[in-house]
Amino acid sequence: MRRPRGRAVNGILVLDKPIGMSSNEALQQVKRLYRARKAGHTGSLDRLASGVLPICFGEATKLSGYLLNADKHYVATFQLGVTTSTGDAEGEVVSRRPVPALSATAVERAVARFRGEIEQIPPMHSALKYKGKRLYQLAHEGIVVERQPRPVTIHRFDVLHTEGERIEVEVLCSKGTYVRTLAEDLGTVLGCGASVAALRRVGAGPFTADDMLGLPAIESLEEGGSAALDARLRPMEAAVSQWPSVLLTEGVAFYLRKGQPVLVPHSPTEGWVRIHSERAGFIGVGEVLDDGRIAPRRLFVPSS
């Protein structure tokens, strides 16, 4: 007898991933609770980390790449004087060094060096691949390989609070930024080393901590059936809600659905847009070409 494939669920759940669980473990648990046929998360969080983890169901998975590429927002606690094998509290302590008396001015001067466009060397304990193998797999085997620096952008890096040898920071950064590396590099500048003691993601693209739902709440909703669960999903358009919207007449939408760029009066002159048609509502996303026309990049067939 063929096993059921699950429900055809479409939408986005902004999960509050708990500490101690991998992003994939959290995804599988949510997928099971929703009995969903298809689901994927958009940007891994380490086991040590908690917070915003958007889960895309069904058709929404086609927009997951845009969330992966979106800016991320974190609140972290850095432990000064301690470096570890992983850059955070999960790893083995590699060194302990005395923390010098640091004035607020000295810390701010060091932090300021990492604002804007910088380069980071990805940590060995990361999911990047080297010759087909994850770096963290090589690290577990005791293998260290050379990694090339990668450009990232730190939009915000502020010290929120300092207590003893710990500092709490807020970081708003581009995709591909490693907060663990940021802690290690800051510790190097301060001359004492540092690692991440705690990490919470409070924003990913358009989603914030206010949008989150924890696993216990989802388990409670399950008692109310699929309708109660689905009511907490965000529409898939929410993944790109920060983009401007354009409205097409059905005649213009016809040509766009054929893959043809179209001219839309009073539309943005550059960048990415959400596309709506008068009859079907949200139908996909597009990009403004140099000549002002809007080219389709990802379209959706309205459900019947």
N, C-alpha and C positions, 0 to 999 in steps of 0.2 A: 504494500500500500504506500502510495506516494505521500511523503510528509508535506504538511502545509508550508507554504513559503512565507507566510506572515502577511500582515496588513499593508496595503498601499498607503502609507502615511506620507504626507507632504508638508514641509514647514521646518522651522528652526526652533530648537530648545536651547536656551542659554543656561547651561548647567553650572552649578557651583561645585567644581571638582573638589572632593575632600583630600586632605593630606594623607599620604600613605597608599594611594591608589594610582596606578598608571593611567594615562589618558585613554589607552585602548581598553583597559579593564572597565573604566567608567563608561566608555562608549558601549561596550557589550552589555553592561547592566541596564543602561537606559534603553538600548535596542530591545532587550528582552522584556522590560516593563511595558514598552509600547507595542510589543509584538510586531515590530516593524520589519518590512521586507528588506529595506535598504537604508543604511545610515552611515555617516562618517563624521569624524571630528575635524576641526579646522585649526590645527596648531597645537602641538603637544605641550603639556605641562609636566615637569618632573614630578616624581612621587612626593618630594618635599614640598612642592608648591600646591596652592589651592587657588580657587577663583574661576573667573570667566572662561568657560570652554564651550563654544557654540557647537551644537550637534545638529547636523543637517540631515533631514529625512527625505527620501524619495527624490523628487525633481529638484529640491533645494541643493542636493549634492553637486549639481551642475554649476552652482555659484560658489562652491566652497573655496575655489582658487582665489577668488577676490577677497575672501576673509583671511586666507593664508597670507596674502600680500598686504594686508592692512596693518596700520600702526597698532602697537600694543602698549598697554598702560599698567605699570606695576607699582606696588609698595613693597619694599624689601628691608630687611634688617641685615646689616653687614657686621660681622664679628671681626674686629681689628686684632692683629697680633697672631692670628691662626690661619694657616693655609692647609688645605686638604687635597687629597688626590683627585677629587671631583669638582672642587671649587665651591662645594656647599657642605652642609652638616652631615650629609649621607656618607661622605667619603672618609678615608682614614686620615688622621692628622699627620701632615708631612713636616710641619715646623711650627714652633711657638716662639714668638719674639716679643720682647717688651714693647709696649706702646708708649711712645714719647708723649710728653705733655703737648697737646694739640689745641691751639686756640681756634675759635670759630672762624677767624679770618684765614688761618692756615688750611683748615678743612675746605672752606669755600674756594680758596685759590686752587686747591688740588682738584676739586669737583669740576670747576669751571673748565679745566683742560679737556674734559670729556664731553662737553656740549657741542652740538653741531655735527658736522660730518667727520667721522673718525674711522680708523681701521681696527678690526679685531681679528685675532687669531682664534679660530674656533677651538673649543676644548676637545680633548680626546674623548671625554665622556659626552658624546653628542651623537645624534642620529645621522650625521652626514656620512656619505659613503666614500671609501677609498678602495679602488680596484674591486668594486662590487660588494664590499663588506662594510658594515656599520663601524664607525670609529669606536663606539663604546664596546663592540665585540672585540676589537683589537686590544683595547685598553684592558679588558678583563683577562686577556691572554698575556698581558705584560708587554705588549708591543706599542711603541710610540712611533708615529710617522710624522713627517714634516707636513704642516698645514700652511697654506698660503693665507695672508691677511685678506680680509674681506671688508669692503666699505659698508658702513651702517650710519644711520643718522640718529643722534640723540636730541630729540626736540626739547626735552625737559629733563633735568637731573638736579633735584633739589634736596637738601638735607632738611628733614622734618623735625628730627629730635635726636639728641645725643645723650646717652646715659652710660657712664663708665667707658668701657671699651666697645660699646655697640653704638652704631648710628642707624637711624631709620631714614630711608630715602624714598623719593618718588621719582619714577623714571617713565617717560613717555618716549617711545622709540620706534624705529622702523622695523620691518620684518627682518628676521635673521640676526637680531641682536641677542647676545647672551648676557644676562644680568650677572651670571657667575663670573664671566670674564671681566665685566665692568668692575665687580668687587675686587678681583685679583689685581687688575691694573691700577685701581685706586690705591690698594694696599701697597703696591710697589712704589707709587709716587709718595705715599706717606712714610715709607721706609720701615713698615712693620708687617706688611702682608695683611691679607683679609680674605674672608670667605663669606658666603651667604648663609646666614643662620635661619632666616625665614623669608618666604616669598609668596606674595599673593597677587594674582592678576586681577585688576579691577576694571579693565577695559580691553576690548578687542574689536577694532573697527568701530562700527556704530553702537556696539553693545557695551553696557556698563554693568557695574555690580547691582544696580537697581533692577536689572532685567533678570537676575539669576534665580534659579530654583534648585534647591538641594535635593539629594537623593531621598532623604526621609519624606520630604513633601511630595515627591513624585510617587513614592510607594503608597502614600496615603491617598493620592488621587486615583491610583489604580483600582481602589475599592469601588470607585464610582463608574468604572468602565471606561471604554475607549473615548466616549464623548467628553468626560471630565479631563482626560489626559490631553486630548487634541485641543481643548479650549485654551490650554496654556502654551500652545505653539505660536510662534510668530510667523507671519506669512513669509515666503521665501524672498519676496522683494525687500524685506528688512535687511538682508545681507548687504544691500547697496543703497540703503535709504539716505546716505549722505550725498549721493550723486543727484544732480538736477534731473527733473523729469520732463519728458516731451510727450505731447499728445498727438497722435496721428489720426487722420480721417481713415475710414476703412479703405478708401481708394489708394491712399499712400501706403497704408499697412500691407496691402496686397503685394505691392512691388518689393517692399522690405522683406516680406516672408519669402520672396523668390531669391533673396540674397543680394538684391540691388541696393546700393546707397541711395538715400532719398534726401530731398531738400525740404526742411521744415521751417516755416517762417518763425522768427523770433526765438529760435533755439540757441543754446550756448554755442560759442565760437570755437571751443576747444575742449578736450578731455572726454570723459566717459559720461554716459547718460542712461537713465532708466527709460524704457520705451513703453508707452501705453497706447492702446487703440480705443477708439470710441466705443466699440462693441465688446471687446474681450478684456479690457483692463490691462494689467501688466502682461506684456508679451515677451520681454527680454531686455537685453542690454546692448548698447551700441557705443561707437566711438566716433567723434567728430573728425572728419578728414580735413586736410589742408584747404580744400575748396569750399568748406562749410557744410557739405552733405554729411548725413549720418549713416555710417556703415553698420550693418548688423554684426554682432560678435557672438551672441548666444541668444537664441530664440526658443520659446516654449510653445508647444502645441496646446491650446486650451483643452481642458478635460471635457469630455462630452457628458 
